[in-house]
Amino acid sequence: MKKIFLLILFFAFSFKHPFYLSVCDLKYNAKEKTLQGSVKIFTNDLEDALRKLENKPIDLINPKDTAAINKILFNYLQNRLRFKINGKPQTYTLLGFEHEQEAVWIYIEIAKCPLPKKVEIENSLLYDFISSQSNIVHLEVNGKRKSLKADCPEKVLRFEF
């Protein structure tokens, strides 16, 4: 009986999850004139991608050097997640990250953000490592929420408010 249980455990943990997805949830704060949000990505997928890019072990669950991981994450995001608000490129800051169950939550903010009327988001997170990756973006401006999804290789999402 113990052998059967161990065999079941082996097969259960030897397969990766059946879908590859990130979710970016953004909300415009009119009072502070900021666009704030989070990006949720499966931990193992993000760690694999960062390991390949950095050529060193990456542990997002128990990071030894959070500042170094923040820098690695920010560099990764800057090359794969870009924003244009009303036709103008925007820069954002990485506020931090946290691990929750099987995912990593990464928090970002665009400060001094004009009221978004047209938003273009280029999201190619994990595309260079997972050809079946999908990225969903939820965007809320003045209480109106819109959502779009991009499947690899599609990466540009356009919102109008």
VOGU-3710 file (C-alpha; in Angstrom, 3 decimals, decimal comma):
1> mkkifllilf> 0,000/0,000/0,000  2,837/2,388/0,853  4,452/1,761/-2,547  1,217/2,624/-4,355  0,888/5,850/-2,348  4,482/6,837/-3,159  3,939/6,032/-6,839  0,818/8,231/-6,912  2,744/11,063/-5,240  5,574/10,717/-7,750
11> fafsfkhpfy> 3,225/11,023/-10,719  1,250/13,865/-9,131  4,370/15,984/-8,629  6,211/15,067/-11,798  3,785/16,865/-14,093  3,629/20,624/-14,398  0,340/22,423/-14,253  -1,702/22,077/-17,483  -1,926/25,781/-18,350  0,409/28,760/-18,281
21> lsvcdlkyna> -1,117/32,040/-17,231  -0,310/35,378/-15,689  -2,867/37,885/-14,460  -2,155/41,603/-14,278  -4,732/43,543/-12,247  -4,484/47,345/-12,478  -6,557/50,152/-10,997  -6,322/53,881/-11,580  -6,364/55,925/-8,377  -7,670/59,348/-9,436
31> kektlqgsvk> -7,056/60,934/-6,030  -3,337/60,017/-6,035  -2,992/60,075/-9,843  -1,395/56,645/-9,868  -1,953/53,400/-11,696  -1,409/50,646/-9,157  -1,535/46,945/-9,578  -0,272/43,450/-9,242  0,991/40,713/-11,502  0,295/37,135/-10,490
41> iftndledal> 2,462/34,392/-12,026  2,978/30,729/-11,202  6,070/30,566/-9,004  7,744/27,614/-10,702  7,363/29,144/-14,177  8,798/32,498/-13,115  11,668/30,881/-11,200  12,505/28,725/-14,251  12,558/31,768/-16,537  14,693/33,819/-14,143
51> rklenkpidl> 17,116/30,901/-13,628  17,624/30,627/-17,381  18,230/34,364/-17,729  20,454/34,774/-14,686  22,281/31,432/-14,932  21,960/30,930/-11,188  19,464/29,517/-8,703  16,459/31,736/-7,990  14,251/31,116/-4,962  11,138/33,279/-4,780
61> inpkdtaain> 9,629/31,299/-1,917  12,494/31,769/0,544  14,729/34,478/-0,945  18,043/34,980/0,817  18,537/38,473/-0,602  15,201/40,216/-1,230  16,860/43,348/-2,661  18,730/41,274/-5,260  15,541/39,389/-6,184  13,650/42,696/-6,503
71> kilfnylqnr> 16,310/43,927/-8,926  16,145/40,725/-10,990  12,332/40,855/-11,062  12,292/44,529/-12,018  14,746/43,954/-14,881  12,651/41,030/-16,077  9,416/43,034/-15,926  10,832/46,132/-17,626  11,697/44,073/-20,699  8,350/42,263/-20,880
81> lrfkingkpq> 5,696/44,568/-19,401  5,398/48,070/-20,850  2,742/50,753/-20,626  1,592/53,647/-22,797  -1,026/55,954/-21,330  -2,721/58,291/-23,815  0,041/57,539/-26,321  2,980/58,262/-23,992  5,318/55,578/-22,585  5,172/55,301/-18,800
91> tytllgfehe> 7,718/54,076/-16,287  6,743/52,190/-13,193  8,288/51,141/-9,942  8,396/47,714/-8,383  6,885/47,973/-4,921  7,747/44,409/-3,950  6,591/40,826/-4,239  5,218/38,025/-2,109  4,687/34,318/-2,486  1,224/32,828/-1,955
101> qeavwiyiei> 0,577/29,119/-2,458  1,628/28,342/-6,060  1,971/31,932/-7,257  4,053/35,052/-6,863  2,353/38,439/-6,545  4,439/41,320/-7,896  3,275/44,850/-7,040  3,857/47,796/-9,377  2,906/51,470/-9,564  2,956/54,213/-12,188
111> akcplpkkve> 3,192/57,523/-10,313  2,031/60,882/-11,712  -0,197/59,044/-14,157  -2,615/61,106/-16,254  -6,254/59,980/-16,393  -6,109/56,986/-18,756  -8,287/57,362/-21,829  -6,236/55,108/-24,115  -3,997/52,475/-22,578  -1,636/50,211/-24,485
121> iensllydfi> -0,006/47,410/-22,526  2,715/45,261/-24,015  2,751/42,047/-21,998  5,083/39,241/-23,082  5,723/37,713/-19,653  7,170/34,191/-19,980  6,734/34,162/-23,794  10,430/33,544/-24,302  10,203/30,311/-22,298  6,626/29,031/-22,640
131> ssqsnivhle> 5,027/29,014/-26,096  1,545/28,300/-24,685  1,627/31,195/-22,198  -1,463/33,425/-21,872  -1,513/36,802/-20,147  -4,702/38,411/-18,864  -4,941/42,093/-17,968  -7,750/43,639/-15,922  -7,828/47,431/-15,920  -10,145/49,637/-13,876
141> vngkrkslka> -10,502/53,367/-14,493  -13,141/55,480/-12,706  -15,058/52,378/-11,620  -15,189/50,919/-15,139  -13,392/47,578/-15,439  -12,214/46,026/-18,702  -10,312/42,797/-19,328  -8,284/41,469/-22,238  -6,238/38,341/-22,859  -3,179/37,817/-25,050
151> dcpekvlrfe> -1,925/34,390/-26,085  1,682/33,924/-27,117  2,927/35,442/-29,427  0,279/38,229/-29,247  1,450/40,786/-26,706  -0,209/44,178/-27,203  -3,467/44,880/-25,379  -5,377/48,110/-26,055  -7,972/49,628/-23,764  -10,153/52,716/-24,311
161> f> -12,139/54,486/-21,616
//
